[in-house]
Amino acid sequence: MTGSDTRPNRAVFATVASHYLPMLTALFVGVMLISNITGTKGVLLFDQWLHLDLGPFHLNGLVTDGAFYLFPLAYVLGDVISEVYGFKTMRRVILAGFVVLLIASACFWLTIYLPAAPFYSNQESFKAVAGVVPQFLLAGLLGYLAGEFLNSFVLVKMKERAGERRLWARLLGSTIVGEFADTLVFCSVAASALGISTWGDFWNYTIVGFLWKTLVEIIIMPVTYLVCAWLKRAEPSYVAALAEARATPT
């Protein structure tokens, strides 16, 4: 080593500013990825007994997709990240999820067209499950961007007005706006690829999906409250920012 060499003689690493945000980001991206795969299956629930006719709206069971039980969790995680870390951070998380979804789609497409080994007999099954349908991909990405950005933006803007008060209002308000945009955009683009061919089934799929996701947000709101409260106490930067805000006269 020469006298002018200023390289350190020990390993150097960057410091992770938050111990919790990476885990929340991984959960959010994972939920989005899984939902985009399971959401390609059309699902009909309660068709044996749930029948309703209201003018042009005909309900013969609940038409939904295979992500109905998991997808609402993405909005809960988005609410928590937006509430604690802000819109700028959530925007980066959304973009990270967008990139991962694109990479996953490219990998599925590439794997399908790789030559199958002679002993591999599940090529068609793999293609049917993992095949990238451009219409689904476009619907998922557009719905994801519209819904998550609006969800985070509305929540943060409401918080800027109310401060720490009325968390329930911004959780519910942001979810209604975000879920409605996401559901309407996704269903409008993906409905025909799912096999939905009538307006009755389309509005069934859209309205039921929106109401279901909003209902899940309301049901698990106490859990969202607890997670937000715990994170606000656990994040030193949030504690410091809150103390500074309280000390600053309005």
Disulfide bonds with the S-S distance in Angstrom:
none
